[in-house]
Amino acid sequence: MIETGSRYSEFRAVMIRGHCEVIEDAALVESIIRDVAAKQAGRAASPSAATTSAPKRVALKIVPEKIASWDHTKLGGRY
């Protein structure tokens, strides 16, 4: 679950339920880090501290079974 907002009228969130696979292979983790960085930057990513620390990291692959989201900012003060 990821959420934001400090007051009820500002709460927004998404919750994903499913199965999670832990990926520990350092080369695959580094590849995933590069792919995510490239998507965020809109181009091929250069090596970063995150890729050099891939052997100390894991990646989580979530296969969603149920997704829920909410956005209280759309309620317009009516609860």
mmCIF file of the N, C-alpha and C atoms, coordinates in Angstrom:
data_MODEL
# 
_entry.id   MODEL 
# 
loop_
_atom_site.group_PDB 
_atom_site.id 
_atom_site.type_symbol 
_atom_site.label_atom_id 
_atom_site.label_alt_id 
_atom_site.label_comp_id 
_atom_site.label_asym_id 
_atom_site.label_entity_id 
_atom_site.label_seq_id 
_atom_site.pdbx_PDB_ins_code 
_atom_site.Cartn_x 
_atom_site.Cartn_y 
_atom_site.Cartn_z 
_atom_site.occupancy 
_atom_site.B_iso_or_equiv 
_atom_site.pdbx_formal_charge 
_atom_site.auth_seq_id 
_atom_site.auth_comp_id 
_atom_site.auth_asym_id 
_atom_site.auth_atom_id 
_atom_site.pdbx_PDB_model_num 
ATOM 1   N N  . MET A 1 1  ? 0.836   -1.164  0.000   1.00 0.00 ? 1  MET A N  1 
ATOM 2   C CA . MET A 1 1  ? 0.000   0.000   0.000   1.00 0.00 ? 1  MET A CA 1 
ATOM 3   C C  . MET A 1 1  ? 0.888   1.236   0.000   1.00 0.00 ? 1  MET A C  1 
ATOM 4   N N  . ILE A 1 2  ? 0.496   2.200   -0.811  1.00 0.00 ? 2  ILE A N  1 
ATOM 5   C CA . ILE A 1 2  ? 1.168   3.492   -0.855  1.00 0.00 ? 2  ILE A CA 1 
ATOM 6   C C  . ILE A 1 2  ? 0.081   4.539   -0.663  1.00 0.00 ? 2  ILE A C  1 
ATOM 7   N N  . GLU A 1 3  ? 0.335   5.479   0.245   1.00 0.00 ? 3  GLU A N  1 
ATOM 8   C CA . GLU A 1 3  ? -0.675  6.508   0.491   1.00 0.00 ? 3  GLU A CA 1 
ATOM 9   C C  . GLU A 1 3  ? -0.016  7.857   0.696   1.00 0.00 ? 3  GLU A C  1 
ATOM 10  N N  . THR A 1 4  ? -0.822  8.895   0.525   1.00 0.00 ? 4  THR A N  1 
ATOM 11  C CA . THR A 1 4  ? -0.360  10.263  0.750   1.00 0.00 ? 4  THR A CA 1 
ATOM 12  C C  . THR A 1 4  ? -1.517  11.067  1.330   1.00 0.00 ? 4  THR A C  1 
ATOM 13  N N  . GLY A 1 5  ? -1.172  12.175  1.962   1.00 0.00 ? 5  GLY A N  1 
ATOM 14  C CA . GLY A 1 5  ? -2.172  13.048  2.575   1.00 0.00 ? 5  GLY A CA 1 
ATOM 15  C C  . GLY A 1 5  ? -2.001  13.078  4.081   1.00 0.00 ? 5  GLY A C  1 
ATOM 16  N N  . SER A 1 6  ? -2.253  14.241  4.653   1.00 0.00 ? 6  SER A N  1 
ATOM 17  C CA . SER A 1 6  ? -2.122  14.357  6.101   1.00 0.00 ? 6  SER A CA 1 
ATOM 18  C C  . SER A 1 6  ? -3.470  14.549  6.777   1.00 0.00 ? 6  SER A C  1 
ATOM 19  N N  . ARG A 1 7  ? -4.500  14.860  6.011   1.00 0.00 ? 7  ARG A N  1 
ATOM 20  C CA . ARG A 1 7  ? -5.856  14.989  6.555   1.00 0.00 ? 7  ARG A CA 1 
ATOM 21  C C  . ARG A 1 7  ? -6.791  14.075  5.765   1.00 0.00 ? 7  ARG A C  1 
ATOM 22  N N  . TYR A 1 8  ? -7.903  13.716  6.372   1.00 0.00 ? 8  TYR A N  1 
ATOM 23  C CA . TYR A 1 8  ? -8.865  12.808  5.735   1.00 0.00 ? 8  TYR A CA 1 
ATOM 24  C C  . TYR A 1 8  ? -9.245  13.291  4.339   1.00 0.00 ? 8  TYR A C  1 
ATOM 25  N N  . SER A 1 9  ? -9.460  14.570  4.184   1.00 0.00 ? 9  SER A N  1 
ATOM 26  C CA . SER A 1 9  ? -9.899  15.116  2.900   1.00 0.00 ? 9  SER A CA 1 
ATOM 27  C C  . SER A 1 9  ? -8.803  15.080  1.833   1.00 0.00 ? 9  SER A C  1 
ATOM 28  N N  . GLU A 1 10 ? -7.567  14.757  2.217   1.00 0.00 ? 10 GLU A N  1 
ATOM 29  C CA . GLU A 1 10 ? -6.440  14.720  1.286   1.00 0.00 ? 10 GLU A CA 1 
ATOM 30  C C  . GLU A 1 10 ? -5.961  13.300  0.972   1.00 0.00 ? 10 GLU A C  1 
ATOM 31  N N  . PHE A 1 11 ? -6.505  12.287  1.659   1.00 0.00 ? 11 PHE A N  1 
ATOM 32  C CA . PHE A 1 11 ? -5.989  10.933  1.508   1.00 0.00 ? 11 PHE A CA 1 
ATOM 33  C C  . PHE A 1 11 ? -6.188  10.402  0.091   1.00 0.00 ? 11 PHE A C  1 
ATOM 34  N N  . ARG A 1 12 ? -5.104  9.856   -0.461  1.00 0.00 ? 12 ARG A N  1 
ATOM 35  C CA . ARG A 1 12 ? -5.117  9.144   -1.732  1.00 0.00 ? 12 ARG A CA 1 
ATOM 36  C C  . ARG A 1 12 ? -4.226  7.930   -1.552  1.00 0.00 ? 12 ARG A C  1 
ATOM 37  N N  . ALA A 1 13 ? -4.635  6.808   -2.140  1.00 0.00 ? 13 ALA A N  1 
ATOM 38  C CA . ALA A 1 13 ? -3.833  5.600   -1.945  1.00 0.00 ? 13 ALA A CA 1 
ATOM 39  C C  . ALA A 1 13 ? -4.144  4.557   -3.003  1.00 0.00 ? 13 ALA A C  1 
ATOM 40  N N  . VAL A 1 14 ? -3.231  3.604   -3.112  1.00 0.00 ? 14 VAL A N  1 
ATOM 41  C CA . VAL A 1 14 ? -3.443  2.398   -3.896  1.00 0.00 ? 14 VAL A CA 1 
ATOM 42  C C  . VAL A 1 14 ? -2.932  1.221   -3.065  1.00 0.00 ? 14 VAL A C  1 
ATOM 43  N N  . MET A 1 15 ? -3.693  0.129   -3.088  1.00 0.00 ? 15 MET A N  1 
ATOM 44  C CA . MET A 1 15 ? -3.320  -1.073  -2.353  1.00 0.00 ? 15 MET A CA 1 
ATOM 45  C C  . MET A 1 15 ? -3.357  -2.245  -3.327  1.00 0.00 ? 15 MET A C  1 
ATOM 46  N N  . ILE A 1 16 ? -2.269  -2.991  -3.386  1.00 0.00 ? 16 ILE A N  1 
ATOM 47  C CA . ILE A 1 16 ? -2.169  -4.141  -4.269  1.00 0.00 ? 16 ILE A CA 1 
ATOM 48  C C  . ILE A 1 16 ? -1.994  -5.386  -3.414  1.00 0.00 ? 16 ILE A C  1 
ATOM 49  N N  . ARG A 1 17 ? -2.875  -6.361  -3.644  1.00 0.00 ? 17 ARG A N  1 
ATOM 50  C CA . ARG A 1 17 ? -2.756  -7.651  -2.944  1.00 0.00 ? 17 ARG A CA 1 
ATOM 51  C C  . ARG A 1 17 ? -2.410  -8.711  -3.971  1.00 0.00 ? 17 ARG A C  1 
ATOM 52  N N  . GLY A 1 18 ? -1.491  -9.586  -3.621  1.00 0.00 ? 18 GLY A N  1 
ATOM 53  C CA . GLY A 1 18 ? -1.102  -10.642 -4.539  1.00 0.00 ? 18 GLY A CA 1 
ATOM 54  C C  . GLY A 1 18 ? 0.058   -11.434 -3.993  1.00 0.00 ? 18 GLY A C  1 
ATOM 55  N N  . HIS A 1 19 ? 0.718   -12.131 -4.890  1.00 0.00 ? 19 HIS A N  1 
ATOM 56  C CA . HIS A 1 19 ? 1.875   -12.918 -4.518  1.00 0.00 ? 19 HIS A CA 1 
ATOM 57  C C  . HIS A 1 19 ? 3.145   -12.157 -4.874  1.00 0.00 ? 19 HIS A C  1 
ATOM 58  N N  . CYS A 1 20 ? 4.143   -12.318 -4.036  1.00 0.00 ? 20 CYS A N  1 
ATOM 59  C CA . CYS A 1 20 ? 5.394   -11.588 -4.206  1.00 0.00 ? 20 CYS A CA 1 
ATOM 60  C C  . CYS A 1 20 ? 6.541   -12.584 -4.356  1.00 0.00 ? 20 CYS A C  1 
ATOM 61  N N  . GLU A 1 21 ? 7.352   -12.344 -5.385  1.00 0.00 ? 21 GLU A N  1 
ATOM 62  C CA . GLU A 1 21 ? 8.555   -13.132 -5.595  1.00 0.00 ? 21 GLU A CA 1 
ATOM 63  C C  . GLU A 1 21 ? 9.757   -12.257 -5.238  1.00 0.00 ? 21 GLU A C  1 
ATOM 64  N N  . VAL A 1 22 ? 10.643  -12.764 -4.391  1.00 0.00 ? 22 VAL A N  1 
ATOM 65  C CA . VAL A 1 22 ? 11.857  -12.040 -4.023  1.00 0.00 ? 22 VAL A CA 1 
ATOM 66  C C  . VAL A 1 22 ? 12.955  -12.457 -4.996  1.00 0.00 ? 22 VAL A C  1 
ATOM 67  N N  . ILE A 1 23 ? 13.507  -11.478 -5.717  1.00 0.00 ? 23 ILE A N  1 
ATOM 68  C CA . ILE A 1 23 ? 14.575  -11.736 -6.681  1.00 0.00 ? 23 ILE A CA 1 
ATOM 69  C C  . ILE A 1 23 ? 15.893  -11.322 -6.038  1.00 0.00 ? 23 ILE A C  1 
ATOM 70  N N  . GLU A 1 24 ? 16.784  -12.287 -5.872  1.00 0.00 ? 24 GLU A N  1 
ATOM 71  C CA . GLU A 1 24 ? 18.050  -12.037 -5.182  1.00 0.00 ? 24 GLU A CA 1 
ATOM 72  C C  . GLU A 1 24 ? 19.260  -12.064 -6.108  1.00 0.00 ? 24 GLU A C  1 
ATOM 73  N N  . ASP A 1 25 ? 19.109  -12.544 -7.340  1.00 0.00 ? 25 ASP A N  1 
ATOM 74  C CA . ASP A 1 25 ? 20.224  -12.617 -8.288  1.00 0.00 ? 25 ASP A CA 1 
ATOM 75  C C  . ASP A 1 25 ? 20.735  -11.210 -8.578  1.00 0.00 ? 25 ASP A C  1 
ATOM 76  N N  . ALA A 1 26 ? 21.998  -10.937 -8.238  1.00 0.00 ? 26 ALA A N  1 
ATOM 77  C CA . ALA A 1 26 ? 22.563  -9.582  -8.343  1.00 0.00 ? 26 ALA A CA 1 
ATOM 78  C C  . ALA A 1 26 ? 22.516  -9.033  -9.767  1.00 0.00 ? 26 ALA A C  1 
ATOM 79  N N  . ALA A 1 27 ? 22.795  -9.861  -10.758 1.00 0.00 ? 27 ALA A N  1 
ATOM 80  C CA . ALA A 1 27 ? 22.773  -9.390  -12.154 1.00 0.00 ? 27 ALA A CA 1 
ATOM 81  C C  . ALA A 1 27 ? 21.359  -9.008  -12.572 1.00 0.00 ? 27 ALA A C  1 
ATOM 82  N N  . LEU A 1 28 ? 20.378  -9.794  -12.172 1.00 0.00 ? 28 LEU A N  1 
ATOM 83  C CA . LEU A 1 28 ? 18.992  -9.492  -12.510 1.00 0.00 ? 28 LEU A CA 1 
ATOM 84  C C  . LEU A 1 28 ? 18.511  -8.249  -11.764 1.00 0.00 ? 28 LEU A C  1 
ATOM 85  N N  . VAL A 1 29 ? 18.897  -8.121  -10.502 1.00 0.00 ? 29 VAL A N  1 
ATOM 86  C CA . VAL A 1 29 ? 18.540  -6.931  -9.721  1.00 0.00 ? 29 VAL A CA 1 
ATOM 87  C C  . VAL A 1 29 ? 19.134  -5.689  -10.372 1.00 0.00 ? 29 VAL A C  1 
ATOM 88  N N  . GLU A 1 30 ? 20.386  -5.761  -10.808 1.00 0.00 ? 30 GLU A N  1 
ATOM 89  C CA . GLU A 1 30 ? 21.020  -4.624  -11.472 1.00 0.00 ? 30 GLU A CA 1 
ATOM 90  C C  . GLU A 1 30 ? 20.288  -4.272  -12.760 1.00 0.00 ? 30 GLU A C  1 
ATOM 91  N N  . SER A 1 31 ? 19.884  -5.274  -13.516 1.00 0.00 ? 31 SER A N  1 
ATOM 92  C CA . SER A 1 31 ? 19.136  -5.040  -14.754 1.00 0.00 ? 31 SER A CA 1 
ATOM 93  C C  . SER A 1 31 ? 17.796  -4.357  -14.473 1.00 0.00 ? 31 SER A C  1 
ATOM 94  N N  . ILE A 1 32 ? 17.130  -4.788  -13.433 1.00 0.00 ? 32 ILE A N  1 
ATOM 95  C CA . ILE A 1 32 ? 15.844  -4.186  -13.045 1.00 0.00 ? 32 ILE A CA 1 
ATOM 96  C C  . ILE A 1 32 ? 16.047  -2.734  -12.625 1.00 0.00 ? 32 ILE A C  1 
ATOM 97  N N  . ILE A 1 33 ? 17.081  -2.475  -11.851 1.00 0.00 ? 33 ILE A N  1 
ATOM 98  C CA . ILE A 1 33 ? 17.379  -1.102  -11.421 1.00 0.00 ? 33 ILE A CA 1 
ATOM 99  C C  . ILE A 1 33 ? 17.622  -0.214  -12.639 1.00 0.00 ? 33 ILE A C  1 
ATOM 100 N N  . ARG A 1 34 ? 18.389  -0.704  -13.604 1.00 0.00 ? 34 ARG A N  1 
ATOM 101 C CA . ARG A 1 34 ? 18.662  0.070   -14.826 1.00 0.00 ? 34 ARG A CA 1 
ATOM 102 C C  . ARG A 1 34 ? 17.378  0.335   -15.614 1.00 0.00 ? 34 ARG A C  1 
ATOM 103 N N  . ASP A 1 35 ? 16.521  -0.686  -15.733 1.00 0.00 ? 35 ASP A N  1 
ATOM 104 C CA . ASP A 1 35 ? 15.265  -0.525  -16.471 1.00 0.00 ? 35 ASP A CA 1 
ATOM 105 C C  . ASP A 1 35 ? 14.357  0.515   -15.822 1.00 0.00 ? 35 ASP A C  1 
ATOM 106 N N  . VAL A 1 36 ? 14.251  0.461   -14.508 1.00 0.00 ? 36 VAL A N  1 
ATOM 107 C CA . VAL A 1 36 ? 13.410  1.427   -13.785 1.00 0.00 ? 36 VAL A CA 1 
ATOM 108 C C  . VAL A 1 36 ? 13.977  2.836   -13.923 1.00 0.00 ? 36 VAL A C  1 
ATOM 109 N N  . ALA A 1 37 ? 15.293  2.963   -13.781 1.00 0.00 ? 37 ALA A N  1 
ATOM 110 C CA . ALA A 1 37 ? 15.931  4.276   -13.914 1.00 0.00 ? 37 ALA A CA 1 
ATOM 111 C C  . ALA A 1 37 ? 15.730  4.832   -15.320 1.00 0.00 ? 37 ALA A C  1 
ATOM 112 N N  . ALA A 1 38 ? 15.822  3.972   -16.337 1.00 0.00 ? 38 ALA A N  1 
ATOM 113 C CA . ALA A 1 38 ? 15.632  4.421   -17.717 1.00 0.00 ? 38 ALA A CA 1 
ATOM 114 C C  . ALA A 1 38 ? 14.204  4.893   -17.947 1.00 0.00 ? 38 ALA A C  1 
ATOM 115 N N  . LYS A 1 39 ? 13.239  4.185   -17.396 1.00 0.00 ? 39 LYS A N  1 
ATOM 116 C CA . LYS A 1 39 ? 11.839  4.605   -17.534 1.00 0.00 ? 39 LYS A CA 1 
ATOM 117 C C  . LYS A 1 39 ? 11.611  5.948   -16.860 1.00 0.00 ? 39 LYS A C  1 
ATOM 118 N N  . GLN A 1 40 ? 12.201  6.135   -15.694 1.00 0.00 ? 40 GLN A N  1 
ATOM 119 C CA . GLN A 1 40 ? 12.028  7.395   -14.971 1.00 0.00 ? 40 GLN A CA 1 
ATOM 120 C C  . GLN A 1 40 ? 12.720  8.546   -15.675 1.00 0.00 ? 40 GLN A C  1 
ATOM 121 N N  . ALA A 1 41 ? 13.853  8.274   -16.317 1.00 0.00 ? 41 ALA A N  1 
ATOM 122 C CA . ALA A 1 41 ? 14.622  9.326   -16.977 1.00 0.00 ? 41 ALA A CA 1 
ATOM 123 C C  . ALA A 1 41 ? 14.187  9.517   -18.428 1.00 0.00 ? 41 ALA A C  1 
ATOM 124 N N  . GLY A 1 42 ? 13.485  8.532   -18.991 1.00 0.00 ? 42 GLY A N  1 
ATOM 125 C CA . GLY A 1 42 ? 13.053  8.616   -20.370 1.00 0.00 ? 42 GLY A CA 1 
ATOM 126 C C  . GLY A 1 42 ? 14.148  8.275   -21.368 1.00 0.00 ? 42 GLY A C  1 
ATOM 127 N N  . ARG A 1 43 ? 15.214  7.639   -20.910 1.00 0.00 ? 43 ARG A N  1 
ATOM 128 C CA . ARG A 1 43 ? 16.326  7.267   -21.784 1.00 0.00 ? 43 ARG A CA 1 
ATOM 129 C C  . ARG A 1 43 ? 17.156  6.193   -21.089 1.00 0.00 ? 43 ARG A C  1 
ATOM 130 N N  . ALA A 1 44 ? 18.178  5.733   -21.759 1.00 0.00 ? 44 ALA A N  1 
ATOM 131 C CA . ALA A 1 44 ? 19.076  4.748   -21.144 1.00 0.00 ? 44 ALA A CA 1 
ATOM 132 C C  . ALA A 1 44 ? 19.758  5.377   -19.940 1.00 0.00 ? 44 ALA A C  1 
ATOM 133 N N  . ALA A 1 45 ? 19.779  4.667   -18.864 1.00 0.00 ? 45 ALA A N  1 
ATOM 134 C CA . ALA A 1 45 ? 20.343  5.204   -17.618 1.00 0.00 ? 45 ALA A CA 1 
ATOM 135 C C  . ALA A 1 45 ? 21.824  4.892   -17.516 1.00 0.00 ? 45 ALA A C  1 
ATOM 136 N N  . SER A 1 46 ? 22.550  5.807   -16.942 1.00 0.00 ? 46 SER A N  1 
ATOM 137 C CA . SER A 1 46 ? 23.965  5.576   -16.683 1.00 0.00 ? 46 SER A CA 1 
ATOM 138 C C  . SER A 1 46 ? 24.114  4.881   -15.342 1.00 0.00 ? 46 SER A C  1 
ATOM 139 N N  . PRO A 1 47 ? 25.244  4.244   -15.091 1.00 0.00 ? 47 PRO A N  1 
ATOM 140 C CA . PRO A 1 47 ? 25.443  3.571   -13.799 1.00 0.00 ? 47 PRO A CA 1 
ATOM 141 C C  . PRO A 1 47 ? 25.277  4.548   -12.630 1.00 0.00 ? 47 PRO A C  1 
ATOM 142 N N  . SER A 1 48 ? 24.693  4.069   -11.586 1.00 0.00 ? 48 SER A N  1 
ATOM 143 C CA . SER A 1 48 ? 24.485  4.906   -10.408 1.00 0.00 ? 48 SER A CA 1 
ATOM 144 C C  . SER A 1 48 ? 24.882  4.126   -9.165  1.00 0.00 ? 48 SER A C  1 
ATOM 145 N N  . ALA A 1 49 ? 24.778  4.790   -8.041  1.00 0.00 ? 49 ALA A N  1 
ATOM 146 C CA . ALA A 1 49 ? 25.079  4.123   -6.766  1.00 0.00 ? 49 ALA A CA 1 
ATOM 147 C C  . ALA A 1 49 ? 24.155  2.927   -6.567  1.00 0.00 ? 49 ALA A C  1 
ATOM 148 N N  . ALA A 1 50 ? 22.911  3.032   -7.050  1.00 0.00 ? 50 ALA A N  1 
ATOM 149 C CA . ALA A 1 50 ? 21.966  1.927   -6.883  1.00 0.00 ? 50 ALA A CA 1 
ATOM 150 C C  . ALA A 1 50 ? 22.423  0.687   -7.646  1.00 0.00 ? 50 ALA A C  1 
ATOM 151 N N  . THR A 1 51 ? 22.924  0.871   -8.869  1.00 0.00 ? 51 THR A N  1 
ATOM 152 C CA . THR A 1 51 ? 23.361  -0.307  -9.632  1.00 0.00 ? 51 THR A CA 1 
ATOM 153 C C  . THR A 1 51 ? 24.629  -0.918  -9.055  1.00 0.00 ? 51 THR A C  1 
ATOM 154 N N  . THR A 1 52 ? 25.517  -0.096  -8.536  1.00 0.00 ? 52 THR A N  1 
ATOM 155 C CA . THR A 1 52 ? 26.750  -0.646  -7.960  1.00 0.00 ? 52 THR A CA 1 
ATOM 156 C C  . THR A 1 52 ? 26.484  -1.372  -6.644  1.00 0.00 ? 52 THR A C  1 
ATOM 157 N N  . SER A 1 53 ? 25.374  -1.061  -6.014  1.00 0.00 ? 53 SER A N  1 
ATOM 158 C CA . SER A 1 53 ? 25.044  -1.756  -4.763  1.00 0.00 ? 53 SER A CA 1 
ATOM 159 C C  . SER A 1 53 ? 24.047  -2.894  -4.989  1.00 0.00 ? 53 SER A C  1 
ATOM 160 N N  . ALA A 1 54 ? 23.824  -3.285  -6.242  1.00 0.00 ? 54 ALA A N  1 
ATOM 161 C CA . ALA A 1 54 ? 22.880  -4.361  -6.567  1.00 0.00 ? 54 ALA A CA 1 
ATOM 162 C C  . ALA A 1 54 ? 23.152  -5.654  -5.790  1.00 0.00 ? 54 ALA A C  1 
ATOM 163 N N  . PRO A 1 55 ? 24.404  -6.037  -5.560  1.00 0.00 ? 55 PRO A N  1 
ATOM 164 C CA . PRO A 1 55 ? 24.628  -7.276  -4.799  1.00 0.00 ? 55 PRO A CA 1 
ATOM 165 C C  . PRO A 1 55 ? 24.063  -7.236  -3.375  1.00 0.00 ? 55 PRO A C  1 
ATOM 166 N N  . LYS A 1 56 ? 23.848  -6.039  -2.850  1.00 0.00 ? 56 LYS A N  1 
ATOM 167 C CA . LYS A 1 56 ? 23.296  -5.915  -1.488  1.00 0.00 ? 56 LYS A CA 1 
ATOM 168 C C  . LYS A 1 56 ? 21.785  -5.700  -1.508  1.00 0.00 ? 56 LYS A C  1 
ATOM 169 N N  . ARG A 1 57 ? 21.174  -5.682  -2.703  1.00 0.00 ? 57 ARG A N  1 
ATOM 170 C CA . ARG A 1 57 ? 19.748  -5.378  -2.838  1.00 0.00 ? 57 ARG A CA 1 
ATOM 171 C C  . ARG A 1 57 ? 18.973  -6.600  -3.328  1.00 0.00 ? 57 ARG A C  1 
ATOM 172 N N  . VAL A 1 58 ? 17.655  -6.516  -3.201  1.00 0.00 ? 58 VAL A N  1 
ATOM 173 C CA . VAL A 1 58 ? 16.743  -7.491  -3.793  1.00 0.00 ? 58 VAL A CA 1 
ATOM 174 C C  . VAL A 1 58 ? 15.674  -6.713  -4.561  1.00 0.00 ? 58 VAL A C  1 
ATOM 175 N N  . ALA A 1 59 ? 14.995  -7.400  -5.454  1.00 0.00 ? 59 ALA A N  1 
ATOM 176 C CA . ALA A 1 59 ? 13.856  -6.812  -6.163  1.00 0.00 ? 59 ALA A CA 1 
ATOM 177 C C  . ALA A 1 59 ? 12.626  -7.625  -5.788  1.00 0.00 ? 59 ALA A C  1 
ATOM 178 N N  . LEU A 1 60 ? 11.488  -6.966  -5.736  1.00 0.00 ? 60 LEU A N  1 
ATOM 179 C CA . LEU A 1 60 ? 10.239  -7.639  -5.424  1.00 0.00 ? 60 LEU A CA 1 
ATOM 180 C C  . LEU A 1 60 ? 9.342   -7.605  -6.654  1.00 0.00 ? 60 LEU A C  1 
ATOM 181 N N  . LYS A 1 61 ? 8.948   -8.778  -7.126  1.00 0.00 ? 61 LYS A N  1 
ATOM 182 C CA . LYS A 1 61 ? 8.040   -8.887  -8.270  1.00 0.00 ? 61 LYS A CA 1 
ATOM 183 C C  . LYS A 1 61 ? 6.677   -9.277  -7.716  1.00 0.00 ? 61 LYS A C  1 
ATOM 184 N N  . ILE A 1 62 ? 5.728   -8.364  -7.844  1.00 0.00 ? 62 ILE A N  1 
ATOM 185 C CA . ILE A 1 62 ? 4.395   -8.596  -7.296  1.00 0.00 ? 62 ILE A CA 1 
ATOM 186 C C  . ILE A 1 62 ? 3.443   -8.946  -8.425  1.00 0.00 ? 62 ILE A C  1 
ATOM 187 N N  . VAL A 1 63 ? 2.787   -10.098 -8.298  1.00 0.00 ? 63 VAL A N  1 
ATOM 188 C CA . VAL A 1 63 ? 1.756   -10.501 -9.237  1.00 0.00 ? 63 VAL A CA 1 
ATOM 189 C C  . VAL A 1 63 ? 0.423   -10.153 -8.572  1.00 0.00 ? 63 VAL A C  1 
ATOM 190 N N  . PRO A 1 64 ? -0.237  -9.080  -9.061  1.00 0.00 ? 64 PRO A N  1 
ATOM 191 C CA . PRO A 1 64 ? -1.446  -8.609  -8.376  1.00 0.00 ? 64 PRO A CA 1 
ATOM 192 C C  . PRO A 1 64 ? -2.629  -9.558  -8.554  1.00 0.00 ? 64 PRO A C  1 
ATOM 193 N N  . GLU A 1 65 ? -3.397  -9.688  -7.490  1.00 0.00 ? 65 GLU A N  1 
ATOM 194 C CA . GLU A 1 65 ? -4.642  -10.443 -7.524  1.00 0.00 ? 65 GLU A CA 1 
ATOM 195 C C  . GLU A 1 65 ? -5.839  -9.523  -7.284  1.00 0.00 ? 65 GLU A C  1 
ATOM 196 N N  . LYS A 1 66 ? -5.601  -8.463  -6.520  1.00 0.00 ? 66 LYS A N  1 
ATOM 197 C CA . LYS A 1 66 ? -6.666  -7.504  -6.230  1.00 0.00 ? 66 LYS A CA 1 
ATOM 198 C C  . LYS A 1 66 ? -6.036  -6.126  -6.054  1.00 0.00 ? 66 LYS A C  1 
ATOM 199 N N  . ILE A 1 67 ? -6.628  -5.120  -6.691  1.00 0.00 ? 67 ILE A N  1 
ATOM 200 C CA . ILE A 1 67 ? -6.123  -3.749  -6.598  1.00 0.00 ? 67 ILE A CA 1 
ATOM 201 C C  . ILE A 1 67 ? -7.272  -2.845  -6.154  1.00 0.00 ? 67 ILE A C  1 
ATOM 202 N N  . ALA A 1 68 ? -6.999  -1.996  -5.173  1.00 0.00 ? 68 ALA A N  1 
ATOM 203 C CA . ALA A 1 68 ? -7.979  -1.015  -4.708  1.00 0.00 ? 68 ALA A CA 1 
ATOM 204 C C  . ALA A 1 68 ? -7.292  0.340   -4.621  1.00 0.00 ? 68 ALA A C  1 
ATOM 205 N N  . SER A 1 69 ? -8.031  1.389   -4.944  1.00 0.00 ? 69 SER A N  1 
ATOM 206 C CA . SER A 1 69 ? -7.481  2.735   -4.812  1.00 0.00 ? 69 SER A CA 1 
ATOM 207 C C  . SER A 1 69 ? -8.580  3.666   -4.339  1.00 0.00 ? 69 SER A C  1 
ATOM 208 N N  . TRP A 1 70 ? -8.152  4.787   -3.765  1.00 0.00 ? 70 TRP A N  1 
ATOM 209 C CA . TRP A 1 70 ? -9.115  5.794   -3.332  1.00 0.00 ? 70 TRP A CA 1 
ATOM 210 C C  . TRP A 1 70 ? -8.481  7.166   -3.379  1.00 0.00 ? 70 TRP A C  1 
ATOM 211 N N  . ASP A 1 71 ? -9.343  8.168   -3.531  1.00 0.00 ? 71 ASP A N  1 
ATOM 212 C CA . ASP A 1 71 ? -8.894  9.552   -3.647  1.00 0.00 ? 71 ASP A CA 1 
ATOM 213 C C  . ASP A 1 71 ? -9.928  10.447  -2.968  1.00 0.00 ? 71 ASP A C  1 
ATOM 214 N N  . HIS A 1 72 ? -9.685  10.796  -1.715  1.00 0.00 ? 72 HIS A N  1 
ATOM 215 C CA . HIS A 1 72 ? -10.627 11.623  -0.956  1.00 0.00 ? 72 HIS A CA 1 
ATOM 216 C C  . HIS A 1 72 ? -10.685 13.060  -1.452  1.00 0.00 ? 72 HIS A C  1 
ATOM 217 N N  . THR A 1 73 ? -9.681  13.477  -2.254  1.00 0.00 ? 73 THR A N  1 
ATOM 218 C CA . THR A 1 73 ? -9.730  14.851  -2.768  1.00 0.00 ? 73 THR A CA 1 
ATOM 219 C C  . THR A 1 73 ? -10.884 15.035  -3.741  1.00 0.00 ? 73 THR A C  1 
ATOM 220 N N  . LYS A 1 74 ? -11.431 13.938  -4.266  1.00 0.00 ? 74 LYS A N  1 
ATOM 221 C CA . LYS A 1 74 ? -12.559 14.010  -5.197  1.00 0.00 ? 74 LYS A CA 1 
ATOM 222 C C  . LYS A 1 74 ? -13.910 14.103  -4.480  1.00 0.00 ? 74 LYS A C  1 
ATOM 223 N N  . LEU A 1 75 ? -13.910 13.973  -3.157  1.00 0.00 ? 75 LEU A N  1 
ATOM 224 C CA . LEU A 1 75 ? -15.164 13.976  -2.410  1.00 0.00 ? 75 LEU A CA 1 
ATOM 225 C C  . LEU A 1 75 ? -15.730 15.389  -2.227  1.00 0.00 ? 75 LEU A C  1 
ATOM 226 N N  . GLY A 1 76 ? -14.907 16.389  -2.407  1.00 0.00 ? 76 GLY A N  1 
ATOM 227 C CA . GLY A 1 76 ? -15.377 17.772  -2.294  1.00 0.00 ? 76 GLY A CA 1 
ATOM 228 C C  . GLY A 1 76 ? -15.946 18.114  -0.928  1.00 0.00 ? 76 GLY A C  1 
ATOM 229 N N  . GLY A 1 77 ? -15.391 17.546  0.134   1.00 0.00 ? 77 GLY A N  1 
ATOM 230 C CA . GLY A 1 77 ? -15.848 17.856  1.491   1.00 0.00 ? 77 GLY A CA 1 
ATOM 231 C C  . GLY A 1 77 ? -17.091 17.098  1.906   1.00 0.00 ? 77 GLY A C  1 
ATOM 232 N N  . ARG A 1 78 ? -17.611 16.204  1.066   1.00 0.00 ? 78 ARG A N  1 
ATOM 233 C CA . ARG A 1 78 ? -18.801 15.395  1.409   1.00 0.00 ? 78 ARG A CA 1 
ATOM 234 C C  . ARG A 1 78 ? -18.347 13.991  1.764   1.00 0.00 ? 78 ARG A C  1 
ATOM 235 N N  . TYR A 1 79 ? -18.555 13.609  3.029   1.00 0.00 ? 79 TYR A N  1 
ATOM 236 C CA . TYR A 1 79 ? -18.098 12.290  3.467   1.00 0.00 ? 79 TYR A CA 1 
ATOM 237 C C  . TYR A 1 79 ? -19.282 11.458  3.879   1.00 0.00 ? 79 TYR A C  1 
# 
